[in-house]
Amino acid sequence: RLYSIESSFSATGGAADHRLPLRSGLLKAVAAYLDSAISPQVSATGAAQAAPAAKFLSDEHAKKFLETVVKDLVEHQGRSVVVAGANQPAEVHALVHRLNSILGNVGKTVLYSAETDPERESYVAQLTKLVAAMNGGQVKSLLIVGGNPAYDAPADVAFAAALAKVGTTIHAAVYEDETSQACSWHVPLAHWLEAWGDSVGWDGTVSIAQPLIAPLYGGRSAIELCGALLGEKLDALGMLKRTHEERISGDALWRRTIHDGYIQGSESKALTPTLKDVTVSLQGPELGGVEAEQDLELSIAADSRLYDGRYANLGWLQEVPDLIGKLTWDNAVLIAPSTAKALGVTDGDVVTLTAGGASVEIPVLQAPGQAKGSLKVALGYGRTAAGQIGGSKAHGVAPVCVNTYALRSTKLWDFGSGASIKKTGKWTKLATTQDKHSIDELGGEEIQVRVPTL
């Protein structure tokens, strides 16, 4: 059986045997409740120090759901797995690790491996430091390889404004995007299917990527570009072989690695972490906020088709209906029907969505399965330099919908409470395929006329 607790419908939630819609901010209380309920039944010590008396437990459906989860997990010790979403804070992941440990799942259904680079700062932290140095005049020349930070950097980091203060700026990218237009120079980067490369998986496994075709437009790979700047004489393949010569010795092993796509035995060793007490604090909305206009939760996630916006110029992906809302060629704020009714909004109403001090105008789309009091927007829209399809200011092509990166900040990255929506009085028609193949009354009557009677 698969149990899913989430704020918005996902592919996992759709495939689950049992699903409970809850705001993302309540999952810390859920994890604390599961720990406090399971620990006494499995003779675990050092239970998480958290008050499980969350307000959402007053809901009979939620209470029965969680009681069933507890019973099922206890009955299947060593044969279950508890997983926290990547958007959840460290406290939730710590509680989930503890649950897997006391349930006897570690070493059976759950394996741990060492981090490949535990000292590496997060990308957001590194970008914030870079912007501070740019604003302080410490950066004279800047080379940006890939990415599009002028479009998708956190709003409060203000990368584009800082970029204008740097003397020489170069952007190496496959396309001339928003960052390319903000830089002094643009260098064509080879597509990843045109280049040699390597990567490291979360478990430490090293993968080798080989090009499928030669570069169509004379682009250079990131390895070639950085090598040229360092005065490297070897080509990309030569540099790749030299990097991994200690792990791959001889042509036969190299050919085998290229065939398999990864270096055998490169994964990190399995670890058995020591279980420690987990102390979490629960307060305010984390214990169950009231469904009210001033206490809405906003979740921000990559679009299911355009991802972070890099695929915005692919018309077929714009045309593909969204997994849940069945929306095409548009973006909307998803809201539960009960919440929409309480706030007096309906499908197509254009509202001002405010969160973290930033606001955007965006249409509303009711989504059954969305948690009460929770809103969700997708990233990847509002491009001004995507191309002739996704939006191009230079060619007079309007952006597709609104850029919701304006709402994302270092403080509001995945989700946060305190959002609000306000009607603007405007309305727009949304392109959705939800009822595309339905048969209306008129068509149904005509079909019945043609049905023979035996």
C-alpha positions as CSV (number, residue, x, y, z in Angstrom):
1,R,0.0,0.0,0.0
2,L,1.0,3.5,-0.7
3,Y,0.0,6.4,1.5
4,S,0.5,10.0,0.3
5,I,0.1,13.2,2.3
6,E,0.6,16.3,0.2
7,S,-0.8,19.8,-0.4
8,S,-1.2,19.5,-4.2
9,F,-2.0,16.5,-6.4
10,S,1.0,14.8,-7.8
11,A,1.7,11.7,-9.9
12,T,2.6,9.9,-6.7
13,G,-0.6,11.1,-4.9
14,G,-2.7,10.0,-7.9
15,A,-1.2,6.5,-7.8
16,A,-1.5,6.2,-4.0
17,D,-4.0,3.8,-2.4
18,H,-4.8,6.4,0.2
19,R,-4.2,10.1,0.0
20,L,-4.6,12.9,2.6
21,P,-4.5,16.5,1.3
22,L,-2.8,18.7,3.9
23,R,-0.8,22.0,3.8
24,S,2.9,21.5,3.4
25,G,3.6,23.4,6.6
26,L,1.6,20.8,8.6
27,L,3.9,17.9,7.6
28,K,6.3,18.6,10.5
29,A,3.4,18.1,12.9
30,V,2.4,14.9,11.0
31,A,5.9,13.5,11.3
32,A,6.0,14.4,15.0
33,Y,2.7,12.7,15.5
34,L,3.8,9.5,13.8
35,D,6.9,9.4,15.9
36,S,5.0,9.9,19.2
37,A,2.5,7.2,18.2
38,I,4.9,4.6,16.8
39,S,7.7,4.9,19.3
40,P,5.9,3.3,22.3
41,Q,4.7,0.4,20.1
42,V,8.2,-0.5,18.9
43,S,10.0,0.0,22.2
44,A,12.0,2.9,20.9
45,T,13.7,5.3,23.2
46,G,14.3,9.1,22.8
47,A,11.0,10.0,21.2
48,A,10.9,13.3,19.4
49,Q,10.2,16.1,21.8
50,A,7.2,17.7,20.0
51,A,3.6,18.3,20.9
52,P,1.5,16.0,18.6
53,A,-1.8,17.7,19.5
54,A,-2.1,19.5,16.1
55,K,-5.4,21.1,15.3
56,F,-5.8,19.1,12.1
57,L,-6.2,16.0,14.2
58,S,-9.7,17.3,15.2
59,D,-10.7,16.3,11.7
60,E,-12.0,12.8,11.9
61,H,-10.8,11.9,8.4
62,A,-7.3,13.1,9.0
63,K,-7.2,11.4,12.4
64,K,-8.4,8.0,11.1
65,F,-6.0,8.3,8.1
66,L,-3.0,8.8,10.4
67,E,-4.1,6.1,12.8
68,T,-4.3,3.7,9.9
69,V,-0.8,4.7,8.8
70,V,0.6,4.1,12.3
71,K,-1.0,0.6,12.4
72,D,0.2,-0.4,9.0
73,L,3.8,0.8,9.7
74,V,4.0,-1.0,13.0
75,E,2.7,-4.3,11.5
76,H,5.3,-4.1,8.7
77,Q,8.5,-3.2,10.5
78,G,11.5,-3.7,8.3
79,R,9.2,-4.0,5.3
80,S,8.2,-0.3,4.9
81,V,9.7,3.0,4.0
82,V,8.8,6.6,5.0
83,V,9.9,9.3,2.7
84,A,9.9,13.1,3.1
85,G,9.6,15.4,0.1
86,A,12.7,17.4,-1.0
87,N,10.8,20.6,-0.2
88,Q,10.5,19.8,3.5
89,P,12.8,21.4,6.1
90,A,15.7,19.5,7.8
91,E,13.5,18.8,10.9
92,V,11.0,16.8,8.9
93,H,13.8,14.8,7.3
94,A,15.4,14.1,10.7
95,L,12.0,12.8,12.0
96,V,11.6,10.6,8.9
97,H,15.1,9.2,9.3
98,R,14.2,8.4,12.9
99,L,11.0,6.7,11.9
100,N,12.8,4.5,9.4
101,S,15.3,3.6,12.1
102,I,12.9,2.7,14.9
103,L,10.8,0.7,12.3
104,G,13.9,-1.4,11.4
105,N,13.9,-0.2,7.8
106,V,17.6,0.9,7.7
107,G,19.7,-1.6,5.9
108,K,16.6,-3.3,4.4
109,T,14.4,-0.9,2.5
110,V,16.4,2.2,3.4
111,L,20.1,2.6,2.6
112,Y,22.4,5.6,3.5
113,S,25.5,6.7,1.7
114,A,28.1,9.4,2.3
115,E,27.6,12.8,0.7
116,T,29.9,13.4,-2.3
117,D,30.7,16.9,-1.2
118,P,29.4,17.6,2.3
119,E,31.2,20.9,2.6
120,R,29.6,22.4,-0.5
121,E,27.2,25.3,0.2
122,S,23.8,25.4,-1.4
123,Y,23.5,27.1,-4.8
124,V,21.4,29.8,-3.3
125,A,24.0,30.6,-0.6
126,Q,26.7,30.7,-3.3
127,L,24.7,32.9,-5.5
128,T,23.9,35.3,-2.7
129,K,27.6,35.7,-1.9
130,L,28.4,36.3,-5.6
131,V,25.8,39.0,-5.8
132,A,27.1,40.7,-2.7
133,A,30.6,40.7,-4.3
134,M,29.2,42.1,-7.5
135,N,27.4,44.9,-5.7
136,G,30.6,45.6,-3.8
137,G,32.7,46.1,-6.9
138,Q,34.8,43.0,-6.2
139,V,34.0,41.3,-9.5
140,K,35.5,42.9,-12.6
141,S,34.8,40.0,-15.1
142,L,32.2,37.3,-14.8
143,L,31.8,34.1,-16.9
144,I,28.4,32.3,-16.5
145,V,28.4,28.8,-17.9
146,G,24.8,27.6,-18.5
147,G,21.8,28.5,-16.4
148,N,19.7,31.6,-16.6
149,P,20.0,33.5,-13.3
150,A,18.8,36.8,-14.7
151,Y,15.4,35.1,-15.1
152,D,15.2,32.5,-12.3
153,A,17.4,33.8,-9.5
154,P,15.5,34.5,-6.2
155,A,13.7,37.8,-6.4
156,D,15.4,39.2,-3.3
157,V,18.9,38.4,-4.6
158,A,18.4,40.8,-7.5
159,F,21.0,39.1,-9.7
160,A,20.2,41.1,-12.9
161,A,20.7,44.5,-11.2
162,A,24.1,43.3,-9.8
163,L,25.1,42.0,-13.2
164,A,24.8,45.4,-14.7
165,K,27.6,46.6,-12.3
166,V,30.2,44.2,-13.6
167,G,32.5,45.4,-16.3
168,T,32.9,42.4,-18.5
169,T,30.2,39.7,-18.5
170,I,30.1,36.5,-20.7
171,H,27.3,34.0,-20.8
172,A,27.9,30.6,-22.4
173,A,24.5,29.1,-23.1
174,V,22.7,27.0,-25.7
175,Y,20.3,29.8,-26.4
176,E,20.4,33.6,-26.1
177,D,18.2,33.9,-23.1
178,E,17.5,36.7,-20.6
179,T,20.9,36.3,-19.0
180,S,22.6,36.4,-22.4
181,Q,20.9,39.7,-23.3
182,A,22.0,41.1,-20.0
183,C,25.7,40.2,-20.6
184,S,28.3,41.8,-22.8
185,W,29.0,38.6,-24.7
186,H,27.2,35.4,-25.6
187,V,29.2,32.2,-26.3
188,P,27.3,29.3,-27.9
189,L,27.4,26.3,-25.7
190,A,27.1,22.8,-27.1
191,H,23.9,20.9,-26.2
192,W,24.5,18.2,-23.6
193,L,23.8,15.6,-26.3
194,E,26.6,17.1,-28.4
195,A,29.3,16.9,-25.7
196,W,31.4,14.6,-23.6
197,G,30.8,15.0,-19.9
198,D,30.5,13.4,-16.5
199,S,28.2,13.6,-13.5
200,V,27.9,12.3,-9.9
201,G,24.7,10.7,-8.6
202,W,23.4,11.2,-5.1
203,D,24.9,7.9,-4.1
204,G,28.4,8.9,-5.5
205,T,28.1,6.9,-8.7
206,V,30.1,8.6,-11.5
207,S,28.4,8.6,-14.9
208,I,30.1,9.2,-18.2
209,A,28.1,11.0,-21.0
210,Q,29.1,10.7,-24.6
211,P,27.9,12.8,-27.5
212,L,25.3,11.5,-29.9
213,I,26.1,13.9,-32.7
214,A,28.7,16.5,-33.5
215,P,27.7,20.1,-32.5
216,L,25.3,21.5,-35.1
217,Y,26.1,25.1,-34.6
218,G,29.8,25.1,-33.6
219,G,29.1,25.2,-29.9
220,R,31.7,24.3,-27.2
221,S,31.0,22.2,-24.2
222,A,31.5,23.5,-20.7
223,I,34.6,21.2,-20.4
224,E,36.1,22.6,-23.6
225,L,35.4,26.2,-22.7
226,C,36.9,26.0,-19.2
227,G,39.8,24.0,-20.5
228,A,40.6,26.7,-23.1
229,L,40.5,29.4,-20.5
230,L,43.0,27.4,-18.5
231,G,45.3,26.8,-21.5
232,E,44.5,23.1,-21.7
233,K,45.8,21.4,-24.8
234,L,43.7,18.2,-24.5
235,D,40.3,18.0,-26.1
236,A,37.2,17.2,-24.0
237,L,37.6,13.4,-24.4
238,G,41.2,13.6,-23.4
239,M,40.5,15.7,-20.3
240,L,37.7,13.3,-19.3
241,K,39.9,10.3,-19.6
242,R,42.6,12.0,-17.5
243,T,40.2,12.9,-14.8
244,H,39.1,9.3,-14.3
245,E,42.3,7.5,-15.2
246,E,42.7,6.2,-11.7
247,R,39.3,4.5,-11.9
248,I,39.3,3.5,-15.6
249,S,42.6,1.9,-16.8
250,G,42.9,0.6,-20.3
251,D,40.9,1.0,-23.4
252,A,38.8,-2.2,-22.7
253,L,37.6,-0.9,-19.4
254,W,36.9,2.6,-20.9
255,R,34.8,1.0,-23.7
256,R,32.9,-1.0,-21.1
257,T,32.3,2.2,-19.0
258,I,31.0,4.0,-22.1
259,H,28.8,1.1,-22.9
260,D,27.3,0.9,-19.3
261,G,27.2,4.7,-18.8
262,Y,28.7,4.6,-15.4
263,I,31.9,3.6,-13.6
264,Q,31.4,0.4,-11.8
265,G,32.3,0.5,-8.1
266,S,32.3,4.3,-7.9
267,E,29.3,4.5,-5.6
268,S,29.9,5.6,-2.0
269,K,30.1,3.1,0.8
270,A,26.9,2.3,2.6
271,L,26.6,4.0,6.0
272,T,24.8,3.1,9.2
273,P,24.1,6.4,10.9
274,T,23.7,6.7,14.7
275,L,20.2,7.5,15.9
276,K,20.0,10.7,18.0
277,D,17.1,12.4,19.8
278,V,15.2,14.8,17.6
279,T,13.9,18.0,19.0
280,V,11.4,20.0,16.9
281,S,9.4,23.1,17.6
282,L,5.8,23.5,16.5
283,Q,4.0,26.7,16.5
284,G,1.5,28.9,14.7
285,P,0.5,27.5,11.2
286,E,2.6,24.4,11.8
287,L,-0.1,23.1,14.2
288,G,-3.0,23.7,11.8
289,G,-3.8,27.1,10.4
290,V,-7.3,28.4,9.9
291,E,-8.6,28.5,6.4
292,A,-8.7,32.2,6.1
293,E,-7.6,34.9,3.6
294,Q,-4.8,36.1,5.9
295,D,-3.4,32.6,6.6
296,L,-3.1,31.0,3.1
297,E,-0.1,28.9,2.3
298,L,1.7,29.2,-1.0
299,S,3.6,26.4,-2.6
300,I,6.0,27.1,-5.5
301,A,7.2,24.3,-7.8
302,A,8.7,23.7,-11.2
303,D,6.2,23.3,-14.0
304,S,5.4,19.7,-15.0
305,R,6.2,20.5,-18.6
306,L,8.4,23.6,-18.9
307,Y,10.3,22.7,-15.7
308,D,12.1,25.9,-14.6
309,G,11.4,27.7,-17.9
310,R,14.1,26.1,-20.0
311,Y,11.6,24.4,-22.2
312,A,9.2,27.4,-22.6
313,N,10.0,27.7,-26.4
314,L,8.9,24.1,-27.2
315,G,5.4,24.5,-28.5
316,W,4.5,20.8,-28.0
317,L,5.3,21.1,-24.3
318,Q,3.2,24.2,-24.0
319,E,0.4,22.3,-25.7
320,V,0.6,19.3,-23.4
321,P,-2.1,19.5,-20.7
322,D,-0.9,19.8,-17.1
323,L,-1.0,16.5,-15.2
324,I,-3.6,17.8,-12.7
325,G,-5.3,21.0,-13.9
326,K,-5.2,20.0,-17.6
327,L,-4.2,23.6,-18.4
328,T,-2.4,24.4,-21.6
329,W,-0.5,27.5,-22.8
330,D,-1.1,29.2,-19.4
331,N,-0.3,29.3,-15.8
332,A,-2.7,29.7,-12.9
333,V,-2.8,29.6,-9.1
334,L,-4.4,26.3,-8.0
335,I,-6.9,26.5,-5.2
336,A,-9.2,24.0,-3.4
337,P,-12.9,24.5,-4.4
338,S,-13.8,25.0,-0.7
339,T,-11.1,27.7,-0.3
340,A,-12.2,29.3,-3.6
341,K,-15.8,29.5,-2.3
342,A,-14.7,31.0,1.0
343,L,-12.7,33.7,-0.8
344,G,-15.4,34.3,-3.4
345,V,-13.3,33.4,-6.5
346,T,-13.9,31.0,-9.4
347,D,-12.1,29.7,-12.4
348,G,-10.7,32.4,-14.6
349,D,-10.9,35.2,-12.1
350,V,-7.7,37.2,-12.2
351,V,-6.4,37.9,-8.7
352,T,-3.5,39.7,-7.2
353,L,-1.5,37.0,-5.4
354,T,0.8,38.4,-2.7
355,A,3.4,36.5,-0.8
356,G,6.6,37.6,1.0
357,G,6.1,41.2,0.0
358,A,5.8,40.5,-3.7
359,S,2.7,40.4,-5.9
360,V,1.7,39.1,-9.3
361,E,-1.6,39.1,-11.2
362,I,-2.6,35.5,-12.1
363,P,-5.8,33.7,-12.9
364,V,-7.5,31.2,-10.6
365,L,-8.0,27.5,-11.3
366,Q,-9.9,25.3,-8.9
367,A,-8.2,21.9,-8.4
368,P,-9.9,19.1,-6.5
369,G,-7.5,17.4,-4.2
370,Q,-5.7,20.7,-3.3
371,A,-5.4,21.1,0.4
372,K,-7.7,23.6,2.1
373,G,-6.0,26.9,2.7
374,S,-3.2,26.0,0.3
375,L,-2.3,27.7,-3.0
376,K,0.1,26.5,-5.7
377,V,1.8,28.2,-8.6
378,A,4.2,26.8,-11.2
379,L,7.4,28.3,-12.3
380,G,8.7,28.6,-15.9
381,Y,6.4,31.1,-17.5
382,G,6.6,34.8,-18.3
383,R,9.8,34.4,-20.4
384,T,10.9,37.5,-22.3
385,A,13.8,35.9,-24.2
386,A,12.7,32.3,-24.8
387,G,12.0,32.5,-28.5
388,Q,9.3,32.9,-31.1
389,I,7.0,30.6,-29.1
390,G,7.8,31.0,-25.4
391,G,8.1,34.8,-25.6
392,S,10.6,37.3,-27.0
393,K,10.6,41.0,-26.3
394,A,13.1,41.6,-29.1
395,H,10.8,40.0,-31.7
396,G,7.5,41.3,-30.3
397,V,6.3,38.0,-29.0
398,A,4.4,38.3,-25.7
399,P,5.3,36.1,-22.8
400,V,3.2,33.1,-22.0
401,C,1.4,34.0,-18.8
402,V,3.1,35.5,-15.8
403,N,6.6,35.1,-14.3
404,T,6.0,33.7,-10.9
405,Y,9.7,33.8,-10.0
406,A,8.8,37.3,-8.7
407,L,7.3,35.4,-5.7
408,R,10.2,33.2,-5.0
409,S,12.8,34.4,-2.6
410,T,15.5,33.0,-0.3
411,K,12.8,33.1,2.5
412,L,10.0,31.7,0.4
413,W,11.6,28.9,-1.7
414,D,9.2,26.0,-1.7
415,F,6.3,27.0,0.5
416,G,5.3,29.5,3.2
417,S,2.3,30.9,5.0
418,G,1.0,34.4,5.0
419,A,-0.1,34.5,1.3
420,S,-3.2,36.4,0.2
421,I,-5.3,36.8,-2.9
422,K,-7.4,39.8,-3.9
423,K,-9.8,40.0,-6.8
424,T,-8.9,42.5,-9.6
425,G,-12.3,42.5,-11.2
426,K,-10.8,41.0,-14.4
427,W,-11.5,37.6,-15.9
428,T,-9.8,35.4,-18.5
429,K,-10.7,32.3,-20.3
430,L,-8.4,29.4,-19.4
431,A,-7.4,26.8,-22.1
432,T,-8.0,23.5,-20.3
433,T,-8.7,20.0,-21.8
434,Q,-10.5,18.8,-18.7
435,D,-13.8,18.4,-20.6
436,K,-12.5,18.2,-24.1
437,H,-13.8,14.7,-24.8
438,S,-17.1,15.0,-22.8
439,I,-20.3,14.5,-24.7
440,D,-22.8,17.3,-24.0
441,E,-26.6,16.8,-23.9
442,L,-27.1,17.8,-27.5
443,G,-24.5,15.4,-28.8
444,G,-25.6,12.6,-26.5
445,E,-29.2,12.8,-27.8
446,E,-28.0,12.6,-31.4
447,I,-26.0,9.5,-30.6
448,Q,-29.0,7.9,-28.9
449,V,-31.0,8.5,-32.1
450,R,-28.5,6.5,-34.1
451,V,-28.4,3.6,-31.6
452,P,-30.4,0.7,-33.1
453,T,-33.1,-0.9,-31.0
454,L,-33.1,-4.7,-30.9
